[in-house]
Amino acid sequence: MTWRVTYWLVLAVWLLCAALDMQHIHAGLLTSYGADLTQPAWLYIATRSLDNPARFGFIRRTVGATPVITAASIFLASTATEVSQYFWPHGIFPGTFDPFDILAYAVGTGVCFAFDRD
């Protein structure tokens, strides 16, 4: 039950941040790092099927097989998108490189990992 609530909560915050960003509304830390905290957390929960343990598809069997594989995969993929902004700011993931985004990815993924391990 808790994972299902967390799934919907982080999804709602992530979508709120996206909507604010698309409207060019700056809301401080929420718009700067809200999506960077919640998107990796949502991906972790969805990949591990923590919100619905009965779901056991291809993603769950591979990337979501263990907490370590899931956390490492999501963190590394998120970090790769951020690093690509340093070398290719107008590329596939356009934006400005911010090392604090990488910290936010680590926190979002790390909190889920810590609770999932128990």
C-alpha positions as CSV (number, residue, x, y, z in Angstrom):
1,M,0.0,0.0,0.0
2,T,2.8,2.4,0.9
3,W,4.6,1.9,-2.4
4,R,1.4,2.5,-4.3
5,V,0.8,5.8,-2.6
6,T,4.4,6.8,-3.1
7,Y,4.2,5.9,-6.7
8,W,1.3,8.2,-7.3
9,L,2.7,11.0,-5.1
10,V,6.1,11.1,-6.9
11,L,4.3,10.9,-10.2
12,A,2.0,13.8,-9.3
13,V,5.0,16.0,-8.2
14,W,6.9,15.0,-11.3
15,L,4.0,16.0,-13.5
16,L,3.5,19.3,-11.6
17,C,7.2,20.2,-12.1
18,A,6.9,19.4,-15.8
19,A,3.7,21.5,-16.1
20,L,5.3,24.5,-14.3
21,D,8.4,24.2,-16.4
22,M,6.4,24.0,-19.7
23,Q,4.6,27.2,-18.6
24,H,8.0,28.9,-17.7
25,I,6.9,29.3,-14.1
26,H,9.9,29.3,-11.7
27,A,9.0,28.0,-8.3
28,G,12.5,27.8,-6.7
29,L,13.7,24.4,-5.6
30,L,10.5,22.8,-6.8
31,T,11.1,23.6,-10.4
32,S,14.9,23.4,-10.2
33,Y,15.1,19.9,-8.6
34,G,11.6,18.5,-8.0
35,A,11.6,16.4,-11.2
36,D,15.2,15.4,-10.6
37,L,14.2,13.9,-7.3
38,T,10.9,12.4,-8.3
39,Q,11.5,11.0,-11.8
40,P,14.2,8.5,-10.7
41,A,12.1,7.6,-7.7
42,W,9.1,6.9,-9.9
43,L,11.2,5.0,-12.4
44,Y,12.6,2.9,-9.5
45,I,9.2,2.0,-8.1
46,A,7.7,1.3,-11.6
47,T,10.7,-0.8,-12.7
48,R,10.7,-2.9,-9.5
49,S,6.8,-3.1,-9.7
50,L,6.7,-2.1,-6.0
51,D,3.4,-0.4,-6.6
52,N,1.9,-3.6,-8.1
53,P,3.9,-6.8,-7.2
54,A,1.6,-8.9,-9.5
55,R,3.1,-7.1,-12.5
56,F,6.1,-9.2,-13.7
57,G,7.0,-8.1,-17.2
58,F,10.2,-7.9,-19.1
59,I,11.4,-4.7,-17.4
60,R,10.8,-6.2,-14.0
61,R,12.6,-9.4,-14.8
62,T,15.7,-7.7,-16.2
63,V,16.4,-4.1,-15.0
64,G,14.1,-4.5,-12.0
65,A,15.4,-7.9,-11.0
66,T,17.2,-6.7,-7.8
67,P,17.3,-3.4,-5.9
68,V,21.0,-3.0,-6.8
69,I,20.6,-3.5,-10.5
70,T,17.6,-1.1,-10.6
71,A,19.2,1.6,-8.5
72,A,22.5,1.4,-10.5
73,S,20.7,1.4,-13.9
74,I,18.4,4.3,-13.1
75,F,21.2,6.4,-11.5
76,L,23.7,5.8,-14.3
77,A,21.1,6.5,-17.0
78,S,20.0,9.7,-15.3
79,T,23.6,10.8,-14.8
80,A,24.4,10.0,-18.4
81,T,21.7,12.4,-19.6
82,E,23.0,15.1,-17.3
83,V,26.6,14.6,-18.4
84,S,25.5,14.7,-22.0
85,Q,24.3,18.3,-21.4
86,Y,27.8,19.3,-20.5
87,F,29.3,18.0,-23.7
88,W,26.3,18.4,-26.0
89,P,24.0,21.1,-24.5
90,H,21.7,21.2,-27.6
91,G,21.7,17.4,-28.1
92,I,19.1,14.7,-27.4
93,F,18.7,15.9,-23.8
94,P,19.1,19.7,-24.2
95,G,19.8,21.7,-21.1
96,T,22.4,23.1,-18.8
97,F,24.7,20.8,-16.9
98,D,24.1,21.0,-13.1
99,P,26.0,18.7,-10.7
100,F,23.2,19.2,-8.2
101,D,20.9,17.4,-10.6
102,I,23.2,14.3,-10.2
103,L,22.9,14.7,-6.4
104,A,19.1,14.8,-6.8
105,Y,19.1,11.7,-8.9
106,A,21.2,9.9,-6.2
107,V,18.8,11.0,-3.4
108,G,15.7,10.0,-5.4
109,T,17.0,6.7,-6.3
110,G,18.8,6.1,-3.0
111,V,15.8,6.6,-0.8
112,C,13.8,4.1,-2.8
113,F,16.8,1.7,-2.7
114,A,17.2,2.0,1.0
115,F,13.5,1.3,1.7
116,D,13.4,-1.5,-0.9
117,R,16.3,-3.4,0.6
118,D,14.6,-4.0,3.9
